[in-house]
Amino acid sequence: MSHDGMSREEYEEYQKQLVEEKMERDAEFATKKAERACLRSCLREKYRLPKSEQDEIMIQQAGDDIDVPEELVKMVDENAPQEEENQSILGQMQNIQNMDMEQIKEKAQATLVEIKSKAEEKCTVM
């Protein structure tokens, strides 16, 4: 009995190879997902955002050998000096001087309208 011109042994070897390749791809995919989760965790810490339980679980499942890829670390670090400058008192004062109060009022009003409309969509009372 042959499968597309292959002997039984060749077919079984082919199937074994397919399974091994799928396992490798799945492992690489899981590693990438864990690296992304690790990056998100780093960004959450940096910006003092709440932790994601899903990301924590993904990192734990991957083990201790997960690191954020260097390119992504560089991207996060590139933003750090600018953010530190903005967090200083002088940086804040400079930002205040550059702000257009009318624009800020418009943006705040638009945000309130957007939040109210979304809340009304989600929260229907009677």
C-alpha positions in Angstrom: 0.0 0.0 0.0 1.5 3.4 -1.0 0.7 7.0 -0.3 1.3 9.2 -3.3 4.1 7.0 -4.6 5.8 6.6 -1.1 6.4 3.3 0.6 5.0 2.7 4.0 8.3 3.5 5.7 8.8 6.7 3.7 5.2 7.7 4.5 5.7 7.1 8.2 9.0 9.0 8.2 7.3 11.9 6.4 4.5 11.9 9.0 7.1 11.9 11.8 9.0 14.7 10.2 5.7 16.7 9.9 5.0 16.2 13.6 8.5 17.3 14.6 8.3 20.4 12.4 4.9 21.3 13.9 6.3 20.9 17.4 9.2 23.1 16.6 7.0 25.8 15.1 4.6 25.6 18.1 7.6 26.0 20.5 8.9 29.0 18.6 5.4 30.5 18.5 5.1 30.0 22.3 8.5 31.6 22.8 7.5 34.6 20.7 4.3 35.0 22.6 6.1 34.8 25.9 8.7 37.4 24.8 5.9 39.8 23.8 4.2 39.2 27.2 7.5 39.9 28.9 7.8 43.2 26.9 4.2 44.2 27.8 5.0 43.5 31.5 8.1 45.7 31.2 6.1 48.5 29.7 3.4 48.1 32.4 6.0 48.4 35.1 7.6 51.4 33.4 4.3 53.2 33.0 2.9 51.9 36.3 0.0 50.2 34.7 -1.9 47.3 36.2 -0.4 43.8 35.6 -2.0 41.4 33.2 -2.7 38.0 34.7 -2.8 36.4 31.2 0.8 37.7 30.5 2.1 36.5 33.8 0.7 33.0 33.2 2.2 33.0 29.7 5.7 34.0 31.0 5.5 31.3 33.8 4.5 28.7 31.2 7.5 29.6 29.1 10.0 29.3 32.0 12.8 31.6 33.1 14.7 31.6 29.8 12.5 34.2 28.2 14.0 37.6 27.5 12.8 40.5 25.6 14.4 40.7 22.2 17.2 43.3 22.0 15.5 45.4 19.3 12.5 45.8 21.5 14.6 46.7 24.6 16.3 49.4 22.6 13.0 50.8 21.5 11.8 51.0 25.1 15.1 52.5 26.3 15.1 55.1 23.5 12.0 56.7 24.9 13.3 56.8 28.5 15.4 60.0 28.3 12.6 62.0 26.8 10.1 60.7 29.3 12.5 61.5 32.2 12.8 65.0 30.9 9.1 65.4 30.7 8.7 64.1 34.3 11.1 66.7 35.7 9.6 69.9 37.0 11.3 71.9 34.4 10.1 69.6 31.7 6.6 69.9 33.0 6.8 73.7 33.1 8.1 73.7 29.5 5.2 71.5 28.5 2.7 73.8 30.2 4.1 76.8 28.2 3.7 74.9 25.0 0.1 73.9 25.6 -2.9 75.6 23.9 -5.5 75.8 26.6 -8.4 76.0 24.0 -7.1 72.8 22.4 -6.9 71.1 25.8 -10.5 72.1 26.6 -11.7 70.8 23.2 -9.9 67.5 23.6 -11.2 67.1 27.2 -14.8 67.8 26.0 -14.5 65.4 23.1 -13.2 62.7 25.5 -16.1 63.2 27.9 -18.6 63.0 25.0 -16.9 59.9 23.7 -16.9 58.2 27.2 -20.5 59.2 27.8 -21.6 57.8 24.4 -19.8 54.5 25.0 -21.2 54.2 28.5 -24.7 54.8 27.1 -24.1 52.1 24.5 -23.0 49.6 27.0 -25.2 50.5 29.9 -28.8 50.5 28.8 -31.3 51.2 31.6 -34.8 49.9 30.9 
